[in-house]
Amino acid sequence: MATLCSVLCGEPSWCWDMPGGNTILFNENGTGELQCRNEFNIWIGAEFDWEDMEQLDSTIDLESDTHGAKPQILGELTIKLTLTKRRGRQFRSGFLEQAQINESCLTEDAFQPKVYSARLEKGIFTTPSDAKAKIDIELTENFALRLVFDHSPYPARPEWKEPEGGPDANEFWYCKTFVARELPRDQKKAGRPAQEGNPAEGISTVEELNRVLKDLIAAEAARFDVAVLICGEVLNVVMLDGIGFVVVDTPLRVHWD
């Protein structure tokens, strides 16, 4: 049987968008790497030190079939993570050795220890980047594992020296979900990939959905993706004919695909 630690540390990386992009990885020796980039711009390529605040040796079930079912929580964990100024492996040689990253982009507060709660899930997932962009399921890669933090492992906006530009455009400090273990293509149609952070799970009427939206707006919730199945109803000024998906990607903007 696998354990929380073996799954967390057994993946080459956990991806927000794609391998080699915005990723996090954990090593069993208590180190890891965090990478933050967009195309040719790189801001973070740093090692971090981490320790579990709870036991991660509990066994979990990775074998049962969840295709077509909603995500299943494998376990929850609490970890202390300290970003360091040590450069990640690929940034220690070659042309990337000259990249101005880590302490060049971040304030000292970014390198202070922080505690995170996270949950590990299995199911069928797209990358959060693809889910945010509403990319068609047939064009996306799908993954079997998802790691969801209570807040982003990327430094908060005040911890960036110059957040204007690329960091503000991408808002990395809201990236708190990562996926791993790509699924074979023949499993793509087994079920619609689950969306990140679905506060509207189980909603079946417009009244219930409006109530959730009001709560989210009142709480000034950060970005999220939710999918809700409704039938022949009016939502604000949006009319849906027949059965369709309502997709909400900010508390104030509603559209359908």
Sine and cosine of phi, psi and omega as CSV:
sin_phi,cos_phi,sin_psi,cos_psi,sin_omega,cos_omega
0.00,0.00,0.58,-0.81,0.05,-1.00
-0.98,0.19,0.33,-0.94,0.10,-0.99
-0.88,-0.48,0.26,-0.97,0.05,-1.00
-0.83,0.56,-0.68,0.74,-0.04,-1.00
-0.92,0.40,-0.68,0.74,-0.04,-1.00
-0.92,0.40,-0.56,0.83,0.04,-1.00
-0.96,0.27,-0.71,0.70,0.00,-1.00
-0.85,0.53,-0.67,0.75,-0.09,-1.00
-1.00,-0.09,-0.12,0.99,-0.10,-0.99
-1.00,0.05,-0.14,0.99,-0.02,-1.00
-1.00,-0.06,0.63,-0.78,0.03,-1.00
-0.84,0.54,-0.56,0.83,0.11,-0.99
-0.19,-0.98,0.36,-0.93,0.14,-0.99
-0.95,-0.32,0.79,-0.61,-0.21,-0.98
-0.93,-0.37,0.67,-0.74,0.21,-0.98
-1.00,0.06,-0.59,0.81,0.02,-1.00
-0.83,-0.55,-0.86,0.51,-0.03,-1.00
-0.39,-0.92,0.38,-0.93,0.09,-1.00
-0.84,0.55,0.73,-0.69,-0.04,-1.00
1.00,0.03,-0.10,1.00,0.01,-1.00
-0.99,-0.15,-0.88,-0.47,0.05,-1.00
-1.00,-0.03,0.97,-0.26,-0.18,-0.98
-0.65,-0.76,0.32,-0.95,0.13,-0.99
-0.67,-0.75,0.60,-0.80,0.07,-1.00
-0.64,-0.77,0.50,-0.87,-0.02,-1.00
-0.87,-0.50,0.69,-0.73,0.10,-1.00
-0.95,-0.32,0.51,-0.86,-0.03,-1.00
-0.92,0.39,-0.30,0.95,-0.01,-1.00
-0.99,0.12,0.15,0.99,0.05,-1.00
1.00,0.03,0.24,0.97,0.11,-0.99
-0.90,-0.44,0.11,-0.99,0.05,-1.00
-0.18,-0.98,-0.05,-1.00,0.01,-1.00
-0.66,-0.75,0.63,-0.77,0.07,-1.00
-0.85,-0.53,0.75,-0.66,0.00,-1.00
-0.81,-0.59,0.68,-0.73,0.01,-1.00
-0.69,-0.72,0.88,-0.48,-0.05,-1.00
-0.38,-0.93,0.25,-0.97,0.10,-1.00
-0.51,-0.86,0.94,-0.34,-0.07,-1.00
0.83,0.56,-0.90,-0.43,-0.08,-1.00
-1.00,-0.07,0.03,1.00,0.01,-1.00
-0.99,-0.12,0.75,-0.66,0.00,-1.00
-0.78,-0.62,0.79,-0.62,0.01,-1.00
-0.93,-0.38,-0.61,0.79,-0.05,-1.00
-0.74,-0.67,0.79,-0.61,0.16,-0.99
-0.58,-0.81,0.95,0.30,-0.24,-0.97
-0.82,-0.57,0.51,-0.86,0.20,-0.98
-0.99,0.15,0.41,-0.91,0.15,-0.99
-0.70,-0.72,0.35,-0.94,0.13,-0.99
-0.96,-0.27,0.64,-0.77,-0.01,-1.00
-0.62,-0.78,0.44,-0.90,0.10,-1.00
-0.56,-0.83,0.57,-0.82,-0.01,-1.00
-0.99,0.11,0.68,-0.73,0.02,-1.00
-1.00,-0.03,-0.12,0.99,0.05,-1.00
-0.69,-0.72,0.16,-0.99,0.02,-1.00
-0.95,0.30,0.79,-0.62,0.03,-1.00
-0.96,-0.29,0.24,0.97,-0.04,-1.00
-0.99,-0.11,0.16,0.99,0.06,-1.00
-0.93,0.36,0.62,-0.79,-0.04,-1.00
-0.98,0.17,0.52,-0.86,0.01,-1.00
-0.72,-0.70,0.36,-0.93,-0.06,-1.00
-0.98,-0.20,0.93,-0.38,0.05,-1.00
-0.98,-0.22,-0.08,1.00,-0.18,-0.98
-1.00,-0.04,-0.49,0.87,-0.08,-1.00
-0.91,0.42,0.53,-0.85,-0.08,-1.00
-0.99,0.16,0.83,-0.56,0.05,-1.00
-0.88,-0.47,0.20,0.98,-0.04,-1.00
-0.88,0.48,0.78,-0.63,0.00,-1.00
0.99,0.11,-0.11,0.99,0.00,-1.00
-0.97,-0.23,0.24,-0.97,0.03,-1.00
-0.95,0.32,0.33,-0.94,-0.05,-1.00
-0.82,0.57,0.56,-0.83,0.01,-1.00
-0.92,-0.40,0.78,-0.63,0.02,-1.00
-0.98,0.21,0.84,-0.54,0.02,-1.00
-1.00,0.06,-0.51,0.86,-0.01,-1.00
0.09,-1.00,0.25,-0.97,0.03,-1.00
-0.83,-0.55,0.50,-0.86,-0.07,-1.00
-0.57,-0.82,0.39,-0.92,0.09,-1.00
-0.80,-0.59,0.83,-0.56,-0.06,-1.00
-0.75,-0.66,0.50,-0.87,0.15,-0.99
-0.97,-0.23,0.81,-0.58,-0.08,-1.00
-0.83,-0.56,0.76,-0.65,0.03,-1.00
-0.84,-0.54,0.95,-0.32,0.07,-1.00
-0.92,0.38,0.69,-0.73,0.00,-1.00
-0.91,-0.41,0.12,-0.99,0.06,-1.00
-1.00,-0.01,0.00,1.00,0.05,-1.00
-0.92,0.39,0.74,-0.68,-0.04,-1.00
-0.97,0.24,0.59,-0.81,0.09,-1.00
-0.90,0.43,0.25,-0.97,-0.13,-0.99
-0.82,0.58,-0.72,0.70,-0.08,-1.00
-0.97,0.24,-0.09,1.00,-0.01,-1.00
-0.97,-0.24,0.25,0.97,-0.03,-1.00
-0.98,-0.22,-0.09,1.00,-0.03,-1.00
-0.48,-0.88,0.18,-0.98,0.01,-1.00
0.93,0.37,-0.28,-0.96,-0.06,-1.00
-0.92,0.38,-0.41,0.91,0.01,-1.00
-0.95,0.32,-0.27,0.96,0.04,-1.00
-0.90,0.44,-0.41,0.91,-0.02,-1.00
-1.00,0.01,-0.08,1.00,-0.05,-1.00
-0.89,0.45,0.69,-0.72,0.03,-1.00
-1.00,0.03,1.00,-0.10,-0.12,-0.99
-0.75,-0.66,0.00,-1.00,0.10,-0.99
0.84,0.54,-0.93,-0.37,-0.07,-1.00
-0.90,0.43,-0.30,0.96,0.08,-1.00
-0.95,0.32,-0.40,0.92,-0.07,-1.00
-0.94,-0.35,-0.33,0.94,-0.16,-0.99
-0.88,-0.48,0.45,-0.89,0.08,-1.00
-0.99,0.13,0.13,-0.99,-0.01,-1.00
-0.90,0.44,-0.48,0.88,0.00,-1.00
-0.88,0.48,-0.45,0.89,-0.01,-1.00
-0.92,0.40,-0.34,0.94,-0.09,-1.00
-0.97,-0.23,0.29,0.96,0.07,-1.00
-1.00,0.00,0.49,-0.87,0.01,-1.00
-0.88,0.48,0.61,-0.79,0.03,-1.00
-0.67,-0.74,0.55,-0.83,-0.01,-1.00
-0.96,-0.27,0.70,-0.71,-0.03,-1.00
-0.79,-0.61,0.61,-0.79,0.26,-0.97
-0.98,-0.21,0.60,-0.80,-0.03,-1.00
-0.52,-0.85,0.36,-0.93,0.10,-1.00
-0.77,-0.63,0.55,-0.84,0.03,-1.00
-0.95,-0.31,0.78,-0.62,-0.07,-1.00
-0.81,-0.59,0.42,-0.91,0.17,-0.99
-0.82,-0.57,0.46,-0.89,-0.04,-1.00
0.26,-0.96,-0.63,-0.78,0.10,-0.99
-0.78,-0.63,0.90,-0.45,-0.13,-0.99
-0.75,-0.66,0.59,-0.81,0.27,-0.96
-1.00,0.01,0.19,-0.98,0.13,-0.99
-0.92,0.38,0.52,-0.85,0.07,-1.00
-0.84,0.55,-0.54,0.84,0.04,-1.00
-0.89,0.46,-0.71,0.70,0.03,-1.00
-0.92,0.39,-0.63,0.78,0.01,-1.00
-0.90,0.44,-0.65,0.76,0.01,-1.00
-0.90,0.43,-0.60,0.80,-0.04,-1.00
-0.99,0.12,-0.06,1.00,-0.01,-1.00
0.86,0.51,0.62,0.79,0.01,-1.00
-0.95,0.30,0.66,-0.75,-0.03,-1.00
-0.84,0.55,0.65,-0.76,-0.04,-1.00
-0.82,0.57,-0.57,0.82,-0.05,-1.00
-0.94,0.33,-0.25,0.97,-0.05,-1.00
-0.97,-0.24,-0.01,1.00,-0.09,-1.00
-0.96,-0.27,0.37,-0.93,0.20,-0.98
-1.00,0.07,0.54,-0.84,0.01,-1.00
-0.87,-0.50,0.48,-0.88,-0.13,-0.99
-0.74,-0.67,0.44,-0.90,-0.10,-0.99
-1.00,-0.07,-0.28,0.96,-0.08,-1.00
-0.80,-0.60,0.53,-0.85,0.04,-1.00
-0.65,-0.76,0.69,-0.73,0.03,-1.00
-0.89,-0.46,0.87,-0.49,-0.09,-1.00
-0.88,-0.48,0.89,-0.46,0.04,-1.00
-1.00,0.00,0.41,-0.91,0.08,-1.00
-0.96,0.29,-0.48,0.88,0.17,-0.99
-0.54,-0.84,0.35,-0.94,-0.19,-0.98
-0.90,0.43,0.65,-0.76,0.12,-0.99
-0.95,0.30,-0.19,0.98,0.10,-1.00
-0.98,0.22,0.54,-0.84,-0.01,-1.00
-0.85,0.52,0.57,-0.82,0.06,-1.00
-0.91,0.41,0.36,-0.93,-0.07,-1.00
-0.79,0.61,-0.68,0.73,0.00,-1.00
-0.89,0.45,-0.23,0.97,-0.03,-1.00
-1.00,-0.03,0.10,0.99,0.08,-1.00
-0.98,-0.19,0.67,-0.74,0.01,-1.00
-0.93,0.37,-0.67,0.74,-0.01,-1.00
-0.69,-0.72,0.98,0.17,-0.05,-1.00
-0.95,0.30,-0.30,0.95,-0.01,-1.00
-0.89,0.46,0.59,-0.81,-0.03,-1.00
0.99,-0.13,-0.78,-0.63,-0.09,-1.00
-0.84,0.54,-0.76,0.65,0.01,-1.00
-0.86,0.50,-0.70,0.72,0.03,-1.00
-0.91,0.42,-0.61,0.80,-0.02,-1.00
-0.92,0.40,-0.56,0.83,-0.06,-1.00
-0.99,-0.15,-0.35,0.94,0.02,-1.00
0.75,0.66,0.84,0.54,-0.03,-1.00
-0.86,0.52,-0.46,0.89,-0.04,-1.00
-0.92,0.39,-0.13,0.99,0.12,-0.99
-0.99,-0.16,-0.04,1.00,-0.03,-1.00
-0.99,0.12,0.97,-0.24,-0.06,-1.00
-0.82,-0.58,0.10,0.99,-0.03,-1.00
-0.82,-0.58,0.71,-0.71,-0.04,-1.00
-0.69,-0.73,0.51,-0.86,-0.02,-1.00
-0.84,-0.54,0.33,-0.94,0.00,-1.00
-0.42,-0.91,0.18,-0.98,0.04,-1.00
0.90,0.44,0.98,0.19,-0.03,-1.00
-0.87,0.49,0.67,-0.74,-0.01,-1.00
-1.00,0.03,0.48,-0.88,0.10,-0.99
-0.88,0.47,0.43,-0.90,-0.04,-1.00
-0.87,0.50,-0.53,0.85,-0.07,-1.00
-0.95,0.31,-0.12,0.99,0.07,-1.00
-0.99,-0.16,0.03,1.00,-0.06,-1.00
-0.87,0.49,-0.61,0.79,-0.08,-1.00
-1.00,-0.06,0.15,0.99,-0.04,-1.00
-0.93,0.36,-0.39,0.92,0.01,-1.00
0.00,-1.00,0.47,-0.88,0.01,-1.00
-0.92,0.39,0.77,-0.64,0.00,-1.00
-0.85,0.53,0.63,-0.78,-0.01,-1.00
-0.96,0.29,0.57,-0.82,0.01,-1.00
-1.00,0.01,0.33,-0.94,-0.03,-1.00
-0.96,0.28,0.73,-0.69,0.17,-0.99
0.80,0.60,0.94,0.35,-0.13,-0.99
-1.00,-0.04,1.00,-0.01,-0.01,-1.00
-0.97,0.26,-0.13,0.99,-0.06,-1.00
-0.96,-0.29,0.33,0.94,-0.01,-1.00
-0.86,0.51,0.75,-0.66,0.05,-1.00
1.00,0.01,-0.04,1.00,-0.01,-1.00
-0.96,0.26,0.68,-0.74,-0.03,-1.00
-0.79,-0.62,-0.13,0.99,-0.01,-1.00
-0.78,-0.62,0.38,-0.93,0.03,-1.00
-0.90,0.44,-0.61,0.79,-0.01,-1.00
-0.86,0.51,-0.70,0.72,0.01,-1.00
-0.91,0.42,-0.65,0.76,0.00,-1.00
-0.91,0.42,-0.68,0.73,0.03,-1.00
-0.87,0.49,-0.61,0.79,0.03,-1.00
-0.89,0.46,-0.69,0.72,0.01,-1.00
-0.90,0.44,-0.67,0.74,0.00,-1.00
-0.88,0.48,-0.67,0.74,0.02,-1.00
-0.88,0.47,-0.64,0.77,0.03,-1.00
-0.90,0.44,-0.66,0.75,-0.01,-1.00
-0.92,0.39,-0.66,0.75,0.02,-1.00
-0.90,0.44,-0.68,0.74,0.00,-1.00
-0.89,0.46,-0.55,0.83,-0.02,-1.00
-1.00,0.05,-0.01,1.00,-0.04,-1.00
0.78,0.63,0.78,0.62,-0.08,-1.00
-0.89,0.46,0.50,-0.86,0.07,-1.00
-0.97,0.25,-0.04,-1.00,-0.05,-1.00
-0.88,0.48,0.55,-0.84,0.08,-1.00
-0.36,-0.93,0.23,-0.97,0.08,-1.00
-0.82,-0.57,0.80,-0.60,0.09,-1.00
-0.73,-0.68,0.52,-0.85,0.08,-1.00
-0.81,-0.59,0.79,-0.61,-0.05,-1.00
-0.77,-0.64,0.75,-0.67,0.03,-1.00
-1.00,-0.02,0.87,-0.50,0.07,-1.00
-0.71,-0.71,0.22,-0.98,-0.14,-0.99
-0.68,-0.73,0.85,-0.52,0.18,-0.98
0.83,0.56,0.65,0.76,-0.05,-1.00
-0.83,-0.56,0.26,-0.97,0.07,-1.00
-0.97,-0.26,0.81,-0.59,0.05,-1.00
-0.90,-0.43,0.95,-0.30,-0.11,-0.99
0.82,0.57,-0.92,-0.38,0.00,-1.00
-0.94,-0.33,0.22,0.98,-0.05,-1.00
-0.98,-0.20,0.84,-0.54,0.05,-1.00
-0.97,-0.24,0.78,-0.62,0.06,-1.00
-0.95,-0.33,0.80,-0.60,0.04,-1.00
-1.00,-0.05,0.83,-0.56,0.00,-1.00
0.95,0.31,-0.68,-0.74,-0.05,-1.00
-0.95,-0.32,0.72,-0.69,0.01,-1.00
-0.40,-0.92,0.11,-0.99,0.03,-1.00
-0.98,-0.19,0.74,-0.67,0.17,-0.98
-0.99,-0.11,0.81,-0.59,0.00,-1.00
-0.90,-0.45,0.82,-0.57,-0.02,-1.00
-0.92,-0.39,0.87,-0.49,0.00,-1.00
-0.91,-0.42,-0.10,0.99,0.29,-0.96
-0.57,-0.82,0.32,-0.95,-0.01,-1.00
-0.88,0.47,-0.33,0.94,-0.13,-0.99
-0.94,-0.34,-0.04,1.00,-0.04,-1.00
-0.79,-0.61,0.81,-0.59,-0.03,-1.00
-0.83,-0.56,0.74,-0.68,0.10,-0.99
-0.52,-0.85,0.08,-1.00,-0.01,-1.00
-0.72,-0.70,0.49,-0.87,0.03,-1.00
-0.77,-0.64,0.00,0.00,0.00,0.00
